Amino acid sequence: MPNTFEHKISIAPMVDKTDKHFRFFARLLTKKTLLYTEMITAQAIINGDRKRLLDFDSIENPLALQIAASNPEELYQAVKLAEDWDYDEINLNAGCPSDRVSGNMMGACLMAYPDLIFEMLSAMKSATNKPITVKHRIGISSSKVTSPFMPYGEFKDYDQLVEFINIINKANPVRNIIHARIAILEGLSPKENREIPPLDYELVYKLKEDTPKANIEINGGIKDLDQIKEHLNHVDSVMIGREAYSNPVFMAKFDSLYDYKHPVSLTRRSIIEDFIPYIENLERSGENAHLALSHTLGLFQNMPGSSQWKRLISTPSRGSKSQLLREALSSLPQDILDKEI
Ligand SMILES: Cc1cc2nc3c(=O)[nH]c(=O)nc-3n(C[C@H](O)[C@H](O)[C@H](O)COP(=O)(O)O)c2cc1C
């Protein structure tokens, strides 16, 4: 049976960022937020080391698995295989603009083929009882991809977006996560595709008004709690990516959206103290503690102690990382360590 959870906010799937170490760390800051895996291809799930790709700690729930795929059969197989893990939701990536992903007919280029997305979502539904969601953009532009839905390589028109939603949502995904900018499939790097095409929140709000049955999550450039609250006046939920990663303390604010108060007040000290046993475990099992710590780089963002913290955790050393964290607790500015976050 799928787990049930109230949903208002999620941390975006981010390759090389939202691995199991980051997710454990994020969970120390927010109990309620839906977390995402990095994008994993259906082929990797089918042919790869599934335990390494899919294992996670139950503290990470609620957790969504994001899959990139190019055809319904493979996707069906991958979702079936992932049934052995307790993910709360399975998400289809139809928003990633990278050449590698598009070249393999995955990610944002799928938006040129809404019937195919419909089939893929339907295949996912027949493989699992878990909620199925899809993440996409507000449109795409391409000099290479054309389709009956997008004969001129352009999908930027609002009516076309409504038509797109109406086609793919016949599969009844429980949520459309919409990165509120188009993806330009050739000529821009993935990074530029997260910065250059302008954000259009109003368009997403209008889409929610015009397709009220669709459950819409907005994503892109959201940086503070007031912005989150404003978006929630217009759409069903919000997704935060880079700001949560680069300034993790931001995540400590998210549970207030659920009126949930942590039993003890959170401070940077309490977060580091709670992370130490996790790092010790990694060290005992010979896993990469340095990688896990790299996700905490922004813990002192915009605060005194920030450069000291960054230096401490990023300097390669052969010594114990958990010991290094203990020492950091006495050498970092004490008032910042003990300030409620
Ligand atoms: C380093 C990085 C990796 C990303 N990887 C993925 C991914 O695997 N799947 C995906 O759907 N989006 C991916 N994204 C896009 C984010 O999920 C999100 O849509 C985007 O960053 C916009 O949200 P933001 O402005 O809050 O960061 C990635 C973004 C970044 C910065």
Ligand as a Chemical Component Dictionary entry (heavy atoms), coordinates in Angstrom:
data_LIG
# 
_chem_comp.id                   LIG 
_chem_comp.type                 NON-POLYMER 
_chem_comp.pdbx_formal_charge   0 
_chem_comp.three_letter_code    LIG 
# 
loop_
_chem_comp_atom.comp_id 
_chem_comp_atom.atom_id 
_chem_comp_atom.alt_atom_id 
_chem_comp_atom.type_symbol 
_chem_comp_atom.charge 
_chem_comp_atom.model_Cartn_x 
_chem_comp_atom.model_Cartn_y 
_chem_comp_atom.model_Cartn_z 
_chem_comp_atom.pdbx_ordinal 
LIG C1  C1  C 0 22.747 20.275 -10.210 1  
LIG C2  C2  C 0 21.318 20.094 -10.668 2  
LIG C3  C3  C 0 20.895 18.847 -11.077 3  
LIG C4  C4  C 0 19.568 18.659 -11.506 4  
LIG N1  N1  N 0 19.138 17.400 -11.806 5  
LIG C5  C5  C 0 17.828 17.196 -12.098 6  
LIG C6  C6  C 0 17.291 15.891 -12.231 7  
LIG O1  O1  O 0 17.984 14.893 -12.040 8  
LIG N2  N2  N 0 15.977 15.757 -12.557 9  
LIG C7  C7  C 0 15.159 16.848 -12.724 10 
LIG O2  O2  O 0 13.967 16.687 -13.003 11 
LIG N3  N3  N 0 15.637 18.096 -12.576 12 
LIG C8  C8  C 0 16.926 18.286 -12.236 13 
LIG N4  N4  N 0 17.374 19.550 -11.986 14 
LIG C9  C9  C 0 16.427 20.670 -12.067 15 
LIG C10 C10 C 0 15.780 20.903 -10.695 16 
LIG O3  O3  O 0 15.022 19.777 -10.304 17 
LIG C11 C11 C 0 14.871 22.145 -10.728 18 
LIG O4  O4  O 0 13.838 21.914 -11.652 19 
LIG C12 C12 C 0 15.624 23.404 -11.153 20 
LIG O5  O5  O 0 16.857 23.522 -10.473 21 
LIG C13 C13 C 0 14.774 24.653 -10.904 22 
LIG O6  O6  O 0 14.461 24.788 -9.540  23 
LIG P1  P1  P 0 15.285 25.818 -8.578  24 
LIG O7  O7  O 0 15.316 27.133 -9.273  25 
LIG O8  O8  O 0 14.516 25.828 -7.299  26 
LIG O9  O9  O 0 16.669 25.251 -8.439  27 
LIG C14 C14 C 0 18.687 19.754 -11.557 28 
LIG C15 C15 C 0 19.133 21.004 -11.133 29 
LIG C16 C16 C 0 20.427 21.178 -10.685 30 
LIG C17 C17 C 0 20.866 22.542 -10.196 31 
# 
loop_
_chem_comp_bond.comp_id 
_chem_comp_bond.atom_id_1 
_chem_comp_bond.atom_id_2 
_chem_comp_bond.value_order 
_chem_comp_bond.pdbx_ordinal 
LIG C1  C2  SING 1  
LIG C2  C3  SING 2  
LIG C2  C16 DOUB 3  
LIG C3  C4  DOUB 4  
LIG C4  N1  SING 5  
LIG C4  C14 SING 6  
LIG N1  C5  DOUB 7  
LIG C5  C6  SING 8  
LIG C5  C8  SING 9  
LIG C6  O1  DOUB 10 
LIG C6  N2  SING 11 
LIG N2  C7  SING 12 
LIG C7  O2  DOUB 13 
LIG C7  N3  SING 14 
LIG N3  C8  DOUB 15 
LIG C8  N4  SING 16 
LIG N4  C9  SING 17 
LIG N4  C14 SING 18 
LIG C9  C10 SING 19 
LIG C10 O3  SING 20 
LIG C10 C11 SING 21 
LIG C11 O4  SING 22 
LIG C11 C12 SING 23 
LIG C12 O5  SING 24 
LIG C12 C13 SING 25 
LIG C13 O6  SING 26 
LIG O6  P1  SING 27 
LIG P1  O7  DOUB 28 
LIG P1  O8  SING 29 
LIG P1  O9  SING 30 
LIG C14 C15 DOUB 31 
LIG C15 C16 SING 32 
LIG C16 C17 SING 33 
# 
